Amino acid sequence: MARTALVTGGTRGIGAAIAVALRDAGYKVAANYAGNDEAASRFAEETGIPVYRWSVADYDACAAGIAKVEAELGPVDVLVNNAGITRDAMFHKMTPEEWRAVIDTNLTGVFNMTHPVWPGMRERRFGRIIIISSINGQKGQMGQANYSAAKAGDIGFTKALAQEGARAGITVNAVCPGYIATDMVMAVPEAVREKIVAQIPVGRLGEAAEIARCVVFLASEEAGFITGSTLSANGGQYMA
């Protein structure tokens, strides 16, 4: 029987590529999204992947959403915590609201999504938790104290939870993408993109499908001996 995978932030960008790649690998896939109904409807129509709307920053909404996914598709065996936002500002201009919004989604959201699926994974003695962190959680980034802190926290969460899940057959790993050619990055002025690419040894932006392939591997049975790891996919821009 096909395993069920749930991808947060799964209807656009890297999340959409992950959802499609998991579907193509034979998983039953659910894609969560926060608010862009138009993009979600288009994604569902084009891919046939069911979409579910809730905010990962809301624990009760996560628990209810996961329950609905499991009622319709089966127990969640693979959870990809991909949902994330930015509220960039230099620290002296950053507001408490900008700090909290990013922490609540990018870090607390990982707890909110993982906590409800954890008991079932322990009971079934199988689970794959994959967290999409960031190169900026590894090296930091000026103007992103909130984002870098959250993404670094995701890596710490990964390492701690991996130790708890190991004996129950649950692996927990992080993927740290570098700069990927998503709509958000491609909307940056070309001169800025050129400066970014100049810092990447392979000489190009990454593709969302390349991150998706990392996730498909970590979700697989073959990756059962890999846990607590951070997989950097950044074209050599930062070597941890």
C-alpha positions as CSV (number, residue, x, y, z in Angstrom):
1,M,0.0,0.0,0.0
2,A,1.3,3.5,-0.9
3,R,2.5,5.6,2.0
4,T,0.9,9.0,2.6
5,A,3.0,12.2,2.5
6,L,2.0,15.6,3.6
7,V,3.9,18.7,2.4
8,T,3.3,22.1,4.0
9,G,3.5,25.1,1.8
10,G,3.1,22.5,-0.9
11,T,1.3,24.3,-3.7
12,R,4.0,26.7,-4.9
13,G,7.7,26.9,-5.4
14,I,9.9,24.3,-3.7
15,G,6.9,22.8,-1.9
16,A,5.0,22.2,-5.2
17,A,8.1,20.5,-6.7
18,I,8.4,18.3,-3.6
19,A,4.7,17.3,-3.7
20,V,4.9,16.4,-7.4
21,A,8.1,14.4,-7.0
22,L,6.6,12.4,-4.1
23,R,3.5,11.7,-6.1
24,D,5.6,10.6,-9.0
25,A,7.5,8.3,-6.6
26,G,4.3,6.5,-5.7
27,Y,3.2,8.3,-2.6
28,K,-0.3,9.5,-1.8
29,V,0.3,13.2,-1.4
30,A,-1.5,16.0,0.4
31,A,-0.4,19.6,-0.1
32,N,-1.1,22.2,2.6
33,Y,-1.2,25.9,1.9
34,A,-1.9,29.0,4.0
35,G,-4.0,31.4,1.9
36,N,-3.4,31.7,-1.8
37,D,-6.6,29.9,-3.0
38,E,-6.1,30.7,-6.7
39,A,-2.6,29.2,-6.8
40,A,-3.8,26.2,-4.7
41,S,-6.8,25.5,-7.0
42,R,-4.6,25.8,-10.1
43,F,-2.0,23.4,-8.5
44,A,-4.7,20.8,-7.6
45,E,-6.2,21.0,-11.1
46,E,-2.9,20.6,-12.8
47,T,-1.5,17.8,-10.6
48,G,-4.5,16.0,-9.1
49,I,-2.9,16.4,-5.7
50,P,-5.5,17.3,-3.0
51,V,-4.9,20.6,-1.2
52,Y,-5.8,21.6,2.3
53,R,-5.8,25.1,3.7
54,W,-4.6,26.0,7.2
55,S,-1.9,28.0,8.9
56,V,1.0,26.1,10.3
57,A,1.4,28.8,12.9
58,D,-1.9,27.6,14.5
59,Y,-1.5,24.3,16.5
60,D,-5.2,23.5,16.7
61,A,-5.6,24.2,12.9
62,C,-2.7,21.8,12.3
63,A,-4.2,19.1,14.4
64,A,-7.5,19.4,12.7
65,G,-6.0,19.6,9.2
66,I,-3.8,16.5,9.8
67,A,-6.8,14.6,11.1
68,K,-8.7,15.5,7.9
69,V,-5.8,14.4,5.7
70,E,-5.5,11.1,7.5
71,A,-9.2,10.4,7.3
72,E,-9.1,10.9,3.6
73,L,-5.7,9.5,2.6
74,G,-4.5,7.4,5.5
75,P,-2.0,7.9,8.3
76,V,0.8,10.4,7.5
77,D,4.1,8.5,7.1
78,V,6.1,11.3,5.5
79,L,5.9,14.9,6.7
80,V,7.7,17.6,4.8
81,N,7.9,20.8,6.8
82,N,8.4,23.2,4.0
83,A,6.1,26.2,4.8
84,G,7.9,29.4,5.4
85,I,7.7,33.2,5.1
86,T,10.0,36.1,5.2
87,R,9.7,39.5,6.8
88,D,13.1,40.9,6.0
89,A,14.4,44.0,7.7
90,M,17.6,45.3,9.2
91,F,17.5,44.4,12.9
92,H,17.3,48.0,14.1
93,K,14.2,48.4,12.0
94,M,12.7,45.0,12.7
95,T,9.4,45.1,14.6
96,P,8.3,42.5,17.2
97,E,5.5,41.6,14.8
98,E,8.0,40.8,12.0
99,W,10.0,38.7,14.4
100,R,7.0,36.8,15.7
101,A,5.5,36.1,12.3
102,V,8.6,34.4,11.0
103,I,9.3,32.5,14.2
104,D,5.7,31.4,14.5
105,T,5.6,30.0,10.9
106,N,9.1,28.8,10.2
107,L,10.0,27.4,13.6
108,T,6.9,26.9,15.8
109,G,5.1,25.7,12.7
110,V,7.5,22.8,12.5
111,F,6.5,21.8,16.1
112,N,2.8,22.4,15.3
113,M,2.9,20.0,12.4
114,T,5.2,17.4,13.8
115,H,3.7,17.0,17.2
116,P,0.3,15.6,16.0
117,V,1.8,13.0,13.6
118,W,4.5,11.8,16.1
119,P,2.4,9.4,18.2
120,G,1.1,7.6,15.1
121,M,4.6,7.3,13.6
122,R,5.9,5.9,17.0
123,E,3.0,3.4,17.1
124,R,3.5,2.2,13.5
125,R,7.3,2.3,14.1
126,F,7.9,4.1,10.8
127,G,8.1,7.8,9.9
128,R,10.0,10.3,7.9
129,I,10.2,13.9,9.0
130,I,12.0,16.2,6.6
131,I,12.4,19.9,7.4
132,I,13.3,22.4,4.7
133,S,15.7,24.8,6.5
134,S,18.0,27.2,4.5
135,I,21.6,28.1,3.7
136,N,20.8,31.2,5.8
137,G,20.1,29.1,8.8
138,Q,23.6,27.7,8.5
139,K,25.5,30.9,7.8
140,G,23.2,33.7,8.7
141,Q,22.1,36.6,6.5
142,M,22.1,40.3,7.0
143,G,18.6,41.7,7.2
144,Q,17.2,38.2,8.1
145,A,17.8,37.9,11.9
146,N,14.3,36.5,12.2
147,Y,14.5,34.1,9.3
148,S,18.1,32.9,10.1
149,A,17.2,32.3,13.7
150,A,14.1,30.2,12.7
151,K,15.9,28.2,10.1
152,A,18.9,27.6,12.5
153,G,16.3,26.5,15.1
154,D,14.9,24.0,12.6
155,I,18.3,22.4,12.4
156,G,18.6,22.1,16.1
157,F,15.1,20.6,16.3
158,T,16.1,18.1,13.6
159,K,19.1,16.9,15.6
160,A,17.2,16.6,18.9
161,L,14.1,14.9,17.5
162,A,16.2,12.4,15.5
163,Q,17.6,11.0,18.7
164,E,14.1,10.5,20.1
165,G,12.8,8.9,16.9
166,A,15.6,6.6,16.0
167,R,14.5,3.5,18.0
168,A,11.0,3.9,16.8
169,G,12.0,3.7,13.1
170,I,11.5,7.4,12.6
171,T,14.1,9.5,10.8
172,V,14.3,13.3,11.1
173,N,16.5,15.2,8.6
174,A,16.9,18.7,7.3
175,V,17.5,20.0,3.8
176,C,19.2,23.4,3.4
177,P,18.6,24.8,0.0
178,G,20.7,27.6,-1.3
179,Y,19.3,30.1,-3.8
180,I,16.7,28.4,-5.9
181,A,15.1,29.8,-9.1
182,T,11.6,30.1,-7.5
183,D,9.2,32.9,-8.5
184,M,10.3,34.9,-5.4
185,V,14.0,34.8,-6.3
186,M,13.4,35.4,-10.0
187,A,11.4,38.5,-9.1
188,V,14.6,40.0,-7.6
189,P,16.2,42.6,-10.0
190,E,18.5,40.9,-12.5
191,A,21.6,42.9,-11.2
192,V,21.0,41.5,-7.7
193,R,20.5,37.9,-9.1
194,E,23.8,38.3,-10.9
195,K,25.6,39.1,-7.7
196,I,24.0,36.1,-6.0
197,V,25.1,33.7,-8.8
198,A,28.6,35.1,-8.7
199,Q,28.8,33.7,-5.1
200,I,27.8,30.2,-6.2
201,P,30.7,28.0,-7.4
202,V,28.5,26.0,-9.8
203,G,27.6,29.3,-11.5
204,R,23.8,29.1,-11.4
205,L,20.7,29.1,-9.3
206,G,19.3,25.8,-8.1
207,E,16.1,24.2,-9.4
208,A,13.2,23.3,-7.2
209,A,13.3,19.8,-8.7
210,E,16.8,19.4,-7.3
211,I,15.6,20.0,-3.8
212,A,12.6,17.7,-4.4
213,R,15.0,14.9,-5.3
214,C,16.8,15.3,-2.0
215,V,13.4,15.0,-0.2
216,V,12.3,11.9,-2.2
217,F,15.5,10.1,-1.2
218,L,15.3,11.0,2.5
219,A,11.7,9.8,2.5
220,S,12.6,6.5,1.0
221,E,13.1,3.1,2.7
222,E,16.7,3.3,1.4
223,A,17.4,6.3,3.7
224,G,16.6,4.5,6.9
225,F,20.2,4.8,8.2
226,I,20.3,8.6,7.7
227,T,18.9,10.6,10.6
228,G,19.8,13.9,12.3
229,S,21.5,15.0,9.2
230,T,21.6,18.3,7.4
231,L,21.8,18.0,3.6
232,S,23.1,21.1,2.0
233,A,22.0,21.8,-1.6
234,N,23.5,25.1,-2.4
235,G,25.9,24.7,-5.4
236,G,28.9,25.0,-3.1
237,Q,28.0,28.5,-1.9
238,Y,28.4,27.5,1.8
239,M,30.2,24.3,2.9
240,A,29.3,23.3,6.4
